[in-house]
Amino acid sequence: MTFPLDSLQADPGAPASGGKRAKATRASAERRDEAAPRMAAMGGRLPRAQMAMAPAPAPAENSLRFQLGLLLGGVAWVLVLLALFSHDRLDAAFTTSGQHLEPANWVGALGAWVSDIALMLFGLSAWWLLLIGGRAWLSGLARWLRRDTSVAVGAQATPAAHASHAAQAEPGAAWAVWLGTALVMASSCALEWTRLYRHEDVLAGERAGGVLGYTLGKLGMTWLGFNGSGVLWIALLVAGLALALRFSWLELAERIGERLEALRERREAQREVAQDLRIGEQAAIERERVVEEVRHELPAEPIPLIIEQPVVEVPKSERVVKEKQKPLFAEMGDNKLPQIDLLDAAPGRLETVTAESLEMTSRLIEKKLKDFGVDVRVVAA
């Protein structure tokens, strides 16, 4: 049983039950619309129609905040690099009053303080922070270069574009980077304190690995000993580098293996080509030697070849013999044959092959038999 769509709407002339049903439908729709924002905030699932209508936010790469952060991050990275590279213990900083009237650090007093605090906390392992920071800055620069220029700053992007930018940004990888940085700094500082302590006198605080290395290294030596703590810190350093720098050791090993395999195949091909050339040169030298030997074995004056002209024996014609007989009767009628004397006599000798051809054939026979170890001389043909 079916009903037309108009029958479901409220009608002034309809019974009261139909009007109550329409009011209940509108009330449930209003409650569903009011609950939609709360469900979205709580991670709930919206209806498919509302999800399609909801505008996606613009990608972060197109925002002015992202670009400004990228610029300031690059400038800060360069300044910290210069400060650490030009660190001087005689500059006034956090751990020392200094002896220079003017700071020798390339970034001035601020650079002297930054480098002094970094070396005091982490020792030489502070350089890992520059490496990880440079990797993060290059990743942001790559995201900005690959941005969608069709979306203006402050505009709303389509859901498909937002999904692609979210996949490129990988927001879930931020915690992995911070965790990897913590593992790298902890393990490197501890290893520096336990093993790389020869350069303590040039560091701020005169402690290899800084305060962090002194704390963790001493704790590892107490509980795991020298060898056990070394194995632990090296394992953590390897895992931390993979997380902080966003790469896989297995993929790196596979790429190195591919490069080595390609290098080996190229070397093998070059070796085979060189071997073929060497074999060809040896074969050419051997042929020259054989030709020289044959040339020396040949007599100075070749034996003259005697060419005998073949004698052609022409068989006698029965007709000639028959015509030698005289007819017995004078009248023979019209069937008398012409005389055979009208034809020329056959020559006694017939030349079929030239002397040059016979000479070449004779030398060819001698050469072929020489290849099989048979020495012959053709003297007549």
Short mmCIF file of the C-alpha atoms (twelve columns), coordinates in Angstrom:
data_MODEL
# 
_entry.id   MODEL 
# 
loop_
_atom_site.group_PDB 
_atom_site.id 
_atom_site.type_symbol 
_atom_site.label_atom_id 
_atom_site.label_alt_id 
_atom_site.label_comp_id 
_atom_site.label_asym_id 
_atom_site.label_seq_id 
_atom_site.Cartn_x 
_atom_site.Cartn_y 
_atom_site.Cartn_z 
_atom_site.pdbx_PDB_model_num 
ATOM 1   C CA . MET A 1   0.000   0.000   0.000    1 
ATOM 2   C CA . THR A 2   1.490   3.367   -1.072   1 
ATOM 3   C CA . PHE A 3   0.803   7.012   -0.263   1 
ATOM 4   C CA . PRO A 4   1.631   10.177  -2.170   1 
ATOM 5   C CA . LEU A 5   4.340   12.410  -0.733   1 
ATOM 6   C CA . ASP A 6   1.855   15.271  -0.191   1 
ATOM 7   C CA . SER A 7   -0.181  13.130  2.170    1 
ATOM 8   C CA . LEU A 8   2.662   13.232  4.757    1 
ATOM 9   C CA . GLN A 9   2.557   17.024  5.114    1 
ATOM 10  C CA . ALA A 10  0.330   18.855  7.601    1 
ATOM 11  C CA . ASP A 11  -3.042  19.818  6.210    1 
ATOM 12  C CA . PRO A 12  -5.455  22.208  7.979    1 
ATOM 13  C CA . GLY A 13  -8.361  20.025  7.002    1 
ATOM 14  C CA . ALA A 14  -6.650  16.798  8.041    1 
ATOM 15  C CA . PRO A 15  -7.361  15.005  11.294   1 
ATOM 16  C CA . ALA A 16  -5.524  16.030  14.484   1 
ATOM 17  C CA . SER A 17  -3.426  12.850  14.496   1 
ATOM 18  C CA . GLY A 18  -1.774  13.833  11.170   1 
ATOM 19  C CA . GLY A 19  -0.810  17.277  12.546   1 
ATOM 20  C CA . LYS A 20  0.724   15.769  15.667   1 
ATOM 21  C CA . ARG A 21  2.764   13.387  13.545   1 
ATOM 22  C CA . ALA A 22  4.144   16.252  11.416   1 
ATOM 23  C CA . LYS A 23  5.039   18.262  14.519   1 
ATOM 24  C CA . ALA A 24  6.874   15.281  16.012   1 
ATOM 25  C CA . THR A 25  8.869   14.838  12.771   1 
ATOM 26  C CA . ARG A 26  9.952   18.499  12.751   1 
ATOM 27  C CA . ALA A 27  10.901  18.345  16.443   1 
ATOM 28  C CA . SER A 28  13.100  15.262  15.927   1 
ATOM 29  C CA . ALA A 29  14.828  16.938  12.971   1 
ATOM 30  C CA . GLU A 30  15.555  20.024  15.060   1 
ATOM 31  C CA . ARG A 31  16.993  17.935  17.886   1 
ATOM 32  C CA . ARG A 32  19.208  16.060  15.398   1 
ATOM 33  C CA . ASP A 33  20.530  19.342  13.968   1 
ATOM 34  C CA . GLU A 34  21.282  20.659  17.464   1 
ATOM 35  C CA . ALA A 35  23.094  17.453  18.423   1 
ATOM 36  C CA . ALA A 36  25.254  17.400  15.255   1 
ATOM 37  C CA . PRO A 37  27.890  19.946  16.485   1 
ATOM 38  C CA . ARG A 38  28.187  18.145  19.823   1 
ATOM 39  C CA . MET A 39  28.680  14.794  18.067   1 
ATOM 40  C CA . ALA A 40  31.365  16.295  15.840   1 
ATOM 41  C CA . ALA A 41  33.195  17.776  18.862   1 
ATOM 42  C CA . MET A 42  33.044  14.432  20.667   1 
ATOM 43  C CA . GLY A 43  34.362  12.521  17.648   1 
ATOM 44  C CA . GLY A 44  30.985  11.128  16.680   1 
ATOM 45  C CA . ARG A 45  29.903  10.390  13.115   1 
ATOM 46  C CA . LEU A 46  27.726  12.926  11.312   1 
ATOM 47  C CA . PRO A 47  25.149  12.013  8.696    1 
ATOM 48  C CA . ARG A 48  26.532  11.665  5.198    1 
ATOM 49  C CA . ALA A 49  24.673  14.704  3.886    1 
ATOM 50  C CA . GLN A 50  25.975  16.943  6.662    1 
ATOM 51  C CA . MET A 51  29.533  15.630  6.199    1 
ATOM 52  C CA . ALA A 52  29.416  16.505  2.503    1 
ATOM 53  C CA . MET A 53  28.181  20.025  3.256    1 
ATOM 54  C CA . ALA A 54  30.745  20.754  6.000    1 
ATOM 55  C CA . PRO A 55  33.597  22.887  4.513    1 
ATOM 56  C CA . ALA A 56  37.146  21.676  5.105    1 
ATOM 57  C CA . PRO A 57  39.671  24.112  6.563    1 
ATOM 58  C CA . ALA A 58  42.346  25.589  4.337    1 
ATOM 59  C CA . PRO A 59  45.745  23.791  4.320    1 
ATOM 60  C CA . ALA A 60  48.282  25.117  6.781    1 
ATOM 61  C CA . GLU A 61  50.905  25.637  4.059    1 
ATOM 62  C CA . ASN A 62  48.874  28.496  2.592    1 
ATOM 63  C CA . SER A 63  48.535  30.371  5.861    1 
ATOM 64  C CA . LEU A 64  50.635  33.387  6.722    1 
ATOM 65  C CA . ARG A 65  51.421  31.874  10.105   1 
ATOM 66  C CA . PHE A 66  53.076  28.847  8.516    1 
ATOM 67  C CA . GLN A 67  55.181  30.935  6.165    1 
ATOM 68  C CA . LEU A 68  56.260  33.294  8.953    1 
ATOM 69  C CA . GLY A 69  57.206  30.353  11.147   1 
ATOM 70  C CA . LEU A 70  59.210  28.847  8.295    1 
ATOM 71  C CA . LEU A 71  61.134  32.084  7.807    1 
ATOM 72  C CA . LEU A 72  61.848  32.648  11.505   1 
ATOM 73  C CA . GLY A 73  62.810  28.996  11.967   1 
ATOM 74  C CA . GLY A 74  65.398  29.219  9.190    1 
ATOM 75  C CA . VAL A 75  66.902  32.399  10.634   1 
ATOM 76  C CA . ALA A 76  67.053  30.890  14.149   1 
ATOM 77  C CA . TRP A 77  68.691  27.722  12.851   1 
ATOM 78  C CA . VAL A 78  71.439  29.702  11.092   1 
ATOM 79  C CA . LEU A 79  72.081  31.861  14.167   1 
ATOM 80  C CA . VAL A 80  72.386  28.837  16.485   1 
ATOM 81  C CA . LEU A 81  74.727  27.165  13.997   1 
ATOM 82  C CA . LEU A 82  76.997  30.227  13.967   1 
ATOM 83  C CA . ALA A 83  76.846  30.520  17.751   1 
ATOM 84  C CA . LEU A 84  77.892  26.905  18.348   1 
ATOM 85  C CA . PHE A 85  80.566  26.991  15.680   1 
ATOM 86  C CA . SER A 86  82.196  30.148  17.076   1 
ATOM 87  C CA . HIS A 87  81.848  29.272  20.777   1 
ATOM 88  C CA . ASP A 88  84.633  30.633  22.967   1 
ATOM 89  C CA . ARG A 89  85.024  29.727  26.631   1 
ATOM 90  C CA . LEU A 90  86.503  33.136  27.383   1 
ATOM 91  C CA . ASP A 91  83.248  34.910  26.485   1 
ATOM 92  C CA . ALA A 92  81.036  36.021  29.373   1 
ATOM 93  C CA . ALA A 93  78.105  33.618  29.589   1 
ATOM 94  C CA . PHE A 94  76.057  31.521  32.022   1 
ATOM 95  C CA . THR A 95  78.870  29.346  33.402   1 
ATOM 96  C CA . THR A 96  81.740  31.880  33.308   1 
ATOM 97  C CA . SER A 97  82.309  35.557  33.784   1 
ATOM 98  C CA . GLY A 98  84.701  35.572  30.815   1 
ATOM 99  C CA . GLN A 99  87.866  37.481  30.051   1 
ATOM 100 C CA . HIS A 100 86.944  39.220  26.805   1 
ATOM 101 C CA . LEU A 101 85.680  42.742  26.864   1 
ATOM 102 C CA . GLU A 102 83.851  42.076  23.610   1 
ATOM 103 C CA . PRO A 103 82.375  38.639  22.855   1 
ATOM 104 C CA . ALA A 104 84.282  36.677  20.256   1 
ATOM 105 C CA . ASN A 105 81.166  34.756  19.318   1 
ATOM 106 C CA . TRP A 106 79.884  35.565  15.822   1 
ATOM 107 C CA . VAL A 107 76.351  36.141  17.150   1 
ATOM 108 C CA . GLY A 108 77.485  38.395  19.958   1 
ATOM 109 C CA . ALA A 109 76.535  38.075  23.607   1 
ATOM 110 C CA . LEU A 110 73.320  36.254  22.819   1 
ATOM 111 C CA . GLY A 111 75.235  33.654  20.817   1 
ATOM 112 C CA . ALA A 112 77.728  33.234  23.653   1 
ATOM 113 C CA . TRP A 113 74.934  32.589  26.141   1 
ATOM 114 C CA . VAL A 114 73.051  30.184  23.832   1 
ATOM 115 C CA . SER A 115 76.132  28.139  22.980   1 
ATOM 116 C CA . ASP A 116 77.275  28.083  26.615   1 
ATOM 117 C CA . ILE A 117 73.915  26.823  27.904   1 
ATOM 118 C CA . ALA A 118 73.597  24.243  25.100   1 
ATOM 119 C CA . LEU A 119 77.073  22.826  25.745   1 
ATOM 120 C CA . MET A 120 76.509  22.856  29.490   1 
ATOM 121 C CA . LEU A 121 73.272  20.863  29.199   1 
ATOM 122 C CA . PHE A 122 74.153  18.453  26.379   1 
ATOM 123 C CA . GLY A 123 77.874  18.736  25.668   1 
ATOM 124 C CA . LEU A 124 78.920  18.072  22.092   1 
ATOM 125 C CA . SER A 125 75.649  16.185  21.614   1 
ATOM 126 C CA . ALA A 126 73.974  19.591  21.206   1 
ATOM 127 C CA . TRP A 127 74.893  19.357  17.525   1 
ATOM 128 C CA . TRP A 128 72.191  16.662  17.180   1 
ATOM 129 C CA . LEU A 129 69.597  19.367  17.833   1 
ATOM 130 C CA . LEU A 130 70.846  21.323  14.830   1 
ATOM 131 C CA . LEU A 131 70.696  18.227  12.633   1 
ATOM 132 C CA . ILE A 132 67.157  17.362  13.697   1 
ATOM 133 C CA . GLY A 133 66.050  20.984  13.442   1 
ATOM 134 C CA . GLY A 134 67.487  21.286  9.952    1 
ATOM 135 C CA . ARG A 135 65.639  18.134  8.901    1 
ATOM 136 C CA . ALA A 136 62.360  19.522  10.256   1 
ATOM 137 C CA . TRP A 137 62.899  22.883  8.525    1 
ATOM 138 C CA . LEU A 138 63.607  21.214  5.183    1 
ATOM 139 C CA . SER A 139 60.465  19.129  5.585    1 
ATOM 140 C CA . GLY A 140 58.416  22.289  6.154    1 
ATOM 141 C CA . LEU A 141 60.043  23.962  3.170    1 
ATOM 142 C CA . ALA A 142 59.164  20.970  0.997    1 
ATOM 143 C CA . ARG A 143 55.546  21.155  2.163    1 
ATOM 144 C CA . TRP A 144 55.418  24.846  1.284    1 
ATOM 145 C CA . LEU A 145 56.937  24.277  -2.171   1 
ATOM 146 C CA . ARG A 146 54.412  21.527  -2.902   1 
ATOM 147 C CA . ARG A 147 51.438  23.543  -1.645   1 
ATOM 148 C CA . ASP A 148 48.224  23.961  -3.618   1 
ATOM 149 C CA . THR A 149 48.536  27.464  -5.057   1 
ATOM 150 C CA . SER A 150 44.939  27.408  -6.317   1 
ATOM 151 C CA . VAL A 151 43.665  27.817  -2.719   1 
ATOM 152 C CA . ALA A 152 44.002  31.417  -1.514   1 
ATOM 153 C CA . VAL A 153 45.051  32.386  1.979    1 
ATOM 154 C CA . GLY A 154 42.037  32.371  4.296    1 
ATOM 155 C CA . ALA A 155 39.811  30.499  1.788    1 
ATOM 156 C CA . GLN A 156 38.122  27.202  2.454    1 
ATOM 157 C CA . ALA A 157 39.577  24.165  0.717    1 
ATOM 158 C CA . THR A 158 37.642  21.269  -0.697   1 
ATOM 159 C CA . PRO A 159 37.506  18.027  1.288    1 
ATOM 160 C CA . ALA A 160 39.695  16.242  -1.279   1 
ATOM 161 C CA . ALA A 161 42.420  18.921  -1.096   1 
ATOM 162 C CA . HIS A 162 42.248  18.921  2.679    1 
ATOM 163 C CA . ALA A 163 42.691  15.142  2.752    1 
ATOM 164 C CA . SER A 164 45.731  15.304  0.482    1 
ATOM 165 C CA . HIS A 165 47.383  18.047  2.565    1 
ATOM 166 C CA . ALA A 166 46.623  16.177  5.768    1 
ATOM 167 C CA . ALA A 167 48.274  13.086  4.340    1 
ATOM 168 C CA . GLN A 168 51.367  15.129  3.423    1 
ATOM 169 C CA . ALA A 169 51.574  16.838  6.789    1 
ATOM 170 C CA . GLU A 170 51.361  13.558  8.780    1 
ATOM 171 C CA . PRO A 171 50.195  15.063  12.070   1 
ATOM 172 C CA . GLY A 172 50.622  11.712  13.798   1 
ATOM 173 C CA . ALA A 173 54.377  11.842  13.161   1 
ATOM 174 C CA . ALA A 174 54.962  14.861  15.446   1 
ATOM 175 C CA . TRP A 175 55.018  12.769  18.616   1 
ATOM 176 C CA . ALA A 176 57.434  10.350  16.930   1 
ATOM 177 C CA . VAL A 177 59.825  13.219  16.146   1 
ATOM 178 C CA . TRP A 178 59.770  14.510  19.714   1 
ATOM 179 C CA . LEU A 179 60.212  11.001  21.105   1 
ATOM 180 C CA . GLY A 180 63.107  10.331  18.734   1 
ATOM 181 C CA . THR A 181 64.747  13.625  19.691   1 
ATOM 182 C CA . ALA A 182 64.522  12.744  23.373   1 
ATOM 183 C CA . LEU A 183 66.018  9.277   22.755   1 
ATOM 184 C CA . VAL A 184 68.846  10.688  20.648   1 
ATOM 185 C CA . MET A 185 69.803  13.349  23.162   1 
ATOM 186 C CA . ALA A 186 69.613  10.997  26.155   1 
ATOM 187 C CA . SER A 187 71.618  8.179   24.555   1 
ATOM 188 C CA . SER A 188 74.186  10.458  22.906   1 
ATOM 189 C CA . CYS A 189 74.833  12.454  26.090   1 
ATOM 190 C CA . ALA A 190 75.189  9.262   28.127   1 
ATOM 191 C CA . LEU A 191 77.600  7.719   25.614   1 
ATOM 192 C CA . GLU A 192 79.586  10.946  25.526   1 
ATOM 193 C CA . TRP A 193 79.918  11.012  29.318   1 
ATOM 194 C CA . THR A 194 80.993  7.360   29.570   1 
ATOM 195 C CA . ARG A 195 83.323  7.197   26.550   1 
ATOM 196 C CA . LEU A 196 84.085  10.571  24.927   1 
ATOM 197 C CA . TYR A 197 85.451  12.461  27.915   1 
ATOM 198 C CA . ARG A 198 88.802  13.510  26.480   1 
ATOM 199 C CA . HIS A 199 87.532  16.937  25.396   1 
ATOM 200 C CA . GLU A 200 85.899  17.971  28.646   1 
ATOM 201 C CA . ASP A 201 88.226  20.922  29.126   1 
ATOM 202 C CA . VAL A 202 86.882  22.734  26.059   1 
ATOM 203 C CA . LEU A 203 83.216  22.386  27.087   1 
ATOM 204 C CA . ALA A 204 81.161  24.676  29.246   1 
ATOM 205 C CA . GLY A 205 80.926  23.140  32.699   1 
ATOM 206 C CA . GLU A 206 83.816  20.803  31.824   1 
ATOM 207 C CA . ARG A 207 81.558  17.733  31.665   1 
ATOM 208 C CA . ALA A 208 81.323  15.527  28.597   1 
ATOM 209 C CA . GLY A 209 77.687  15.048  27.728   1 
ATOM 210 C CA . GLY A 210 76.621  17.981  29.873   1 
ATOM 211 C CA . VAL A 211 74.295  17.769  32.808   1 
ATOM 212 C CA . LEU A 212 72.062  15.257  31.018   1 
ATOM 213 C CA . GLY A 213 74.971  12.970  30.187   1 
ATOM 214 C CA . TYR A 214 76.286  13.109  33.738   1 
ATOM 215 C CA . THR A 215 72.888  12.141  35.147   1 
ATOM 216 C CA . LEU A 216 71.969  9.352   32.727   1 
ATOM 217 C CA . GLY A 217 75.500  8.049   32.224   1 
ATOM 218 C CA . LYS A 218 76.125  7.679   35.926   1 
ATOM 219 C CA . LEU A 219 72.773  5.952   36.377   1 
ATOM 220 C CA . GLY A 220 73.490  3.513   33.523   1 
ATOM 221 C CA . MET A 221 76.966  2.707   34.842   1 
ATOM 222 C CA . THR A 222 75.521  1.985   38.264   1 
ATOM 223 C CA . TRP A 223 72.776  -0.403  37.124   1 
ATOM 224 C CA . LEU A 224 74.106  -1.914  33.874   1 
ATOM 225 C CA . GLY A 225 77.853  -1.460  34.013   1 
ATOM 226 C CA . PHE A 226 80.125  -0.199  31.268   1 
ATOM 227 C CA . ASN A 227 79.268  -2.793  28.589   1 
ATOM 228 C CA . GLY A 228 75.578  -3.144  29.376   1 
ATOM 229 C CA . SER A 229 74.941  0.576   29.412   1 
ATOM 230 C CA . GLY A 230 76.854  0.954   26.137   1 
ATOM 231 C CA . VAL A 231 74.619  -1.612  24.406   1 
ATOM 232 C CA . LEU A 232 71.480  0.064   25.744   1 
ATOM 233 C CA . TRP A 233 72.473  3.592   24.765   1 
ATOM 234 C CA . ILE A 234 73.602  2.527   21.284   1 
ATOM 235 C CA . ALA A 235 70.286  0.744   20.667   1 
ATOM 236 C CA . LEU A 236 68.336  3.784   21.838   1 
ATOM 237 C CA . LEU A 237 70.476  6.055   19.664   1 
ATOM 238 C CA . VAL A 238 69.777  3.949   16.564   1 
ATOM 239 C CA . ALA A 239 66.033  3.881   17.236   1 
ATOM 240 C CA . GLY A 240 65.935  7.594   18.095   1 
ATOM 241 C CA . LEU A 241 67.697  8.612   14.886   1 
ATOM 242 C CA . ALA A 242 65.133  6.732   12.801   1 
ATOM 243 C CA . LEU A 243 62.250  8.467   14.597   1 
ATOM 244 C CA . ALA A 244 63.745  11.956  14.759   1 
ATOM 245 C CA . LEU A 245 65.017  12.076  11.172   1 
ATOM 246 C CA . ARG A 246 61.989  10.210  9.737    1 
ATOM 247 C CA . PHE A 247 63.698  7.393   7.898    1 
ATOM 248 C CA . SER A 248 63.891  3.620   8.082    1 
ATOM 249 C CA . TRP A 249 67.110  1.710   8.588    1 
ATOM 250 C CA . LEU A 250 65.705  -1.181  6.524    1 
ATOM 251 C CA . GLU A 251 64.919  1.079   3.576    1 
ATOM 252 C CA . LEU A 252 68.351  2.676   3.893    1 
ATOM 253 C CA . ALA A 253 70.025  -0.751  3.895    1 
ATOM 254 C CA . GLU A 254 67.943  -1.789  0.876    1 
ATOM 255 C CA . ARG A 255 68.939  1.322   -1.056   1 
ATOM 256 C CA . ILE A 256 72.593  0.817   -0.204   1 
ATOM 257 C CA . GLY A 257 72.301  -2.808  -1.321   1 
ATOM 258 C CA . GLU A 258 70.730  -1.741  -4.621   1 
ATOM 259 C CA . ARG A 259 73.519  0.759   -5.236   1 
ATOM 260 C CA . LEU A 260 76.188  -1.821  -4.436   1 
ATOM 261 C CA . GLU A 261 74.488  -4.407  -6.649   1 
ATOM 262 C CA . ALA A 262 74.268  -1.934  -9.537   1 
ATOM 263 C CA . LEU A 263 77.952  -1.053  -9.021   1 
ATOM 264 C CA . ARG A 264 78.893  -4.735  -8.998   1 
ATOM 265 C CA . GLU A 265 76.939  -5.425  -12.193  1 
ATOM 266 C CA . ARG A 266 78.545  -2.442  -13.906  1 
ATOM 267 C CA . ARG A 267 82.021  -3.590  -12.838  1 
ATOM 268 C CA . GLU A 268 81.230  -7.115  -14.054  1 
ATOM 269 C CA . ALA A 269 80.091  -5.808  -17.437  1 
ATOM 270 C CA . GLN A 270 83.262  -3.711  -17.771  1 
ATOM 271 C CA . ARG A 271 85.372  -6.717  -16.819  1 
ATOM 272 C CA . GLU A 272 83.672  -8.882  -19.440  1 
ATOM 273 C CA . VAL A 273 84.202  -6.227  -22.110  1 
ATOM 274 C CA . ALA A 274 87.875  -5.914  -21.166  1 
ATOM 275 C CA . GLN A 275 88.254  -9.703  -21.242  1 
ATOM 276 C CA . ASP A 276 86.656  -9.893  -24.704  1 
ATOM 277 C CA . LEU A 277 89.008  -7.186  -25.978  1 
ATOM 278 C CA . ARG A 278 91.987  -9.010  -24.489  1 
ATOM 279 C CA . ILE A 279 90.938  -12.299 -26.102  1 
ATOM 280 C CA . GLY A 280 90.447  -10.519 -29.440  1 
ATOM 281 C CA . GLU A 281 93.934  -8.993  -29.239  1 
ATOM 282 C CA . GLN A 282 95.471  -12.374 -28.438  1 
ATOM 283 C CA . ALA A 283 93.624  -13.966 -31.370  1 
ATOM 284 C CA . ALA A 284 94.845  -11.207 -33.702  1 
ATOM 285 C CA . ILE A 285 98.432  -11.712 -32.501  1 
ATOM 286 C CA . GLU A 286 98.107  -15.477 -33.030  1 
ATOM 287 C CA . ARG A 287 96.803  -14.992 -36.564  1 
ATOM 288 C CA . GLU A 288 99.697  -12.659 -37.361  1 
ATOM 289 C CA . ARG A 289 102.146 -15.238 -36.036  1 
ATOM 290 C CA . VAL A 290 100.623 -18.005 -38.148  1 
ATOM 291 C CA . VAL A 291 100.688 -15.811 -41.241  1 
ATOM 292 C CA . GLU A 292 104.353 -14.976 -40.614  1 
ATOM 293 C CA . GLU A 293 105.207 -18.675 -40.224  1 
ATOM 294 C CA . VAL A 294 103.409 -19.586 -43.437  1 
ATOM 295 C CA . ARG A 295 105.077 -16.689 -45.200  1 
ATOM 296 C CA . HIS A 296 108.523 -17.874 -44.099  1 
ATOM 297 C CA . GLU A 297 107.767 -21.492 -45.077  1 
ATOM 298 C CA . LEU A 298 106.805 -20.583 -48.643  1 
ATOM 299 C CA . PRO A 299 109.702 -20.809 -51.111  1 
ATOM 300 C CA . ALA A 300 111.252 -17.614 -52.328  1 
ATOM 301 C CA . GLU A 301 110.479 -18.520 -55.931  1 
ATOM 302 C CA . PRO A 302 107.157 -20.338 -56.281  1 
ATOM 303 C CA . ILE A 303 107.187 -23.505 -58.355  1 
ATOM 304 C CA . PRO A 304 105.760 -22.714 -61.782  1 
ATOM 305 C CA . LEU A 305 102.461 -24.379 -62.449  1 
ATOM 306 C CA . ILE A 306 102.285 -26.485 -65.543  1 
ATOM 307 C CA . ILE A 307 98.929  -26.154 -67.170  1 
ATOM 308 C CA . GLU A 308 98.098  -28.927 -69.652  1 
ATOM 309 C CA . GLN A 309 95.508  -28.087 -72.192  1 
ATOM 310 C CA . PRO A 310 92.819  -30.773 -72.354  1 
ATOM 311 C CA . VAL A 311 92.628  -32.743 -75.618  1 
ATOM 312 C CA . VAL A 312 89.121  -33.019 -76.906  1 
ATOM 313 C CA . GLU A 313 88.430  -36.226 -78.818  1 
ATOM 314 C CA . VAL A 314 85.635  -35.715 -81.268  1 
ATOM 315 C CA . PRO A 315 83.869  -38.998 -82.072  1 
ATOM 316 C CA . LYS A 316 83.683  -39.897 -85.742  1 
ATOM 317 C CA . SER A 317 80.326  -39.431 -87.344  1 
ATOM 318 C CA . GLU A 318 78.651  -42.469 -88.855  1 
ATOM 319 C CA . ARG A 319 77.351  -40.234 -91.586  1 
ATOM 320 C CA . VAL A 320 80.867  -39.288 -92.643  1 
ATOM 321 C CA . VAL A 321 81.772  -42.962 -92.975  1 
ATOM 322 C CA . LYS A 322 78.586  -43.644 -94.840  1 
ATOM 323 C CA . GLU A 323 79.073  -40.823 -97.288  1 
ATOM 324 C CA . LYS A 324 82.540  -42.066 -98.140  1 
ATOM 325 C CA . GLN A 325 80.849  -44.863 -100.057 1 
ATOM 326 C CA . LYS A 326 79.832  -44.055 -103.602 1 
ATOM 327 C CA . PRO A 327 76.274  -44.724 -104.597 1 
ATOM 328 C CA . LEU A 328 75.820  -47.686 -106.853 1 
ATOM 329 C CA . PHE A 329 73.146  -46.049 -108.932 1 
ATOM 330 C CA . ALA A 330 73.467  -42.684 -110.605 1 
ATOM 331 C CA . GLU A 331 69.875  -41.688 -110.195 1 
ATOM 332 C CA . MET A 332 68.902  -41.378 -106.509 1 
ATOM 333 C CA . GLY A 333 65.836  -39.154 -106.831 1 
ATOM 334 C CA . ASP A 334 65.234  -36.035 -104.675 1 
ATOM 335 C CA . ASN A 335 66.318  -37.557 -101.350 1 
ATOM 336 C CA . LYS A 336 70.020  -36.923 -101.774 1 
ATOM 337 C CA . LEU A 337 71.627  -35.441 -98.587  1 
ATOM 338 C CA . PRO A 338 74.145  -32.526 -98.697  1 
ATOM 339 C CA . GLN A 339 77.793  -33.351 -98.454  1 
ATOM 340 C CA . ILE A 340 79.311  -33.410 -94.918  1 
ATOM 341 C CA . ASP A 341 82.383  -31.636 -96.259  1 
ATOM 342 C CA . LEU A 342 80.455  -28.396 -96.073  1 
ATOM 343 C CA . LEU A 343 81.003  -28.363 -92.223  1 
ATOM 344 C CA . ASP A 344 84.277  -27.277 -90.544  1 
ATOM 345 C CA . ALA A 345 86.380  -29.890 -88.838  1 
ATOM 346 C CA . ALA A 346 86.367  -30.016 -84.984  1 
ATOM 347 C CA . PRO A 347 89.432  -28.382 -83.317  1 
ATOM 348 C CA . GLY A 348 91.851  -30.692 -81.589  1 
ATOM 349 C CA . ARG A 349 92.134  -28.627 -78.345  1 
ATOM 350 C CA . LEU A 350 89.402  -26.707 -76.409  1 
ATOM 351 C CA . GLU A 351 90.352  -24.187 -73.690  1 
ATOM 352 C CA . THR A 352 87.730  -24.132 -70.896  1 
ATOM 353 C CA . VAL A 353 89.485  -22.473 -67.859  1 
ATOM 354 C CA . THR A 354 91.917  -19.538 -67.789  1 
ATOM 355 C CA . ALA A 355 95.414  -19.873 -66.368  1 
ATOM 356 C CA . GLU A 356 94.722  -17.321 -63.623  1 
ATOM 357 C CA . SER A 357 91.751  -19.334 -62.371  1 
ATOM 358 C CA . LEU A 358 93.790  -22.511 -62.272  1 
ATOM 359 C CA . GLU A 359 96.588  -20.721 -60.403  1 
ATOM 360 C CA . MET A 360 94.185  -19.344 -57.763  1 
ATOM 361 C CA . THR A 361 92.471  -22.713 -57.347  1 
ATOM 362 C CA . SER A 362 95.799  -24.458 -56.904  1 
ATOM 363 C CA . ARG A 363 96.898  -22.042 -54.171  1 
ATOM 364 C CA . LEU A 364 93.539  -22.377 -52.442  1 
ATOM 365 C CA . ILE A 365 93.893  -26.159 -52.375  1 
ATOM 366 C CA . GLU A 366 97.372  -25.846 -50.903  1 
ATOM 367 C CA . LYS A 367 96.101  -23.435 -48.183  1 
ATOM 368 C CA . LYS A 368 93.137  -25.615 -47.183  1 
ATOM 369 C CA . LEU A 369 95.287  -28.718 -46.905  1 
ATOM 370 C CA . LYS A 370 97.835  -26.693 -44.919  1 
ATOM 371 C CA . ASP A 371 95.113  -25.926 -42.326  1 
ATOM 372 C CA . PHE A 372 94.752  -29.689 -41.788  1 
ATOM 373 C CA . GLY A 373 98.480  -30.230 -41.482  1 
ATOM 374 C CA . VAL A 374 99.081  -31.548 -45.020  1 
ATOM 375 C CA . ASP A 375 101.868 -29.885 -47.003  1 
ATOM 376 C CA . VAL A 376 101.261 -30.204 -50.741  1 
ATOM 377 C CA . ARG A 377 102.323 -28.388 -53.869  1 
ATOM 378 C CA . VAL A 378 100.181 -28.344 -57.002  1 
ATOM 379 C CA . VAL A 379 102.555 -28.616 -59.933  1 
ATOM 380 C CA . ALA A 380 100.198 -29.419 -62.789  1 
ATOM 381 C CA . ALA A 381 96.559  -28.820 -63.579  1 
# 
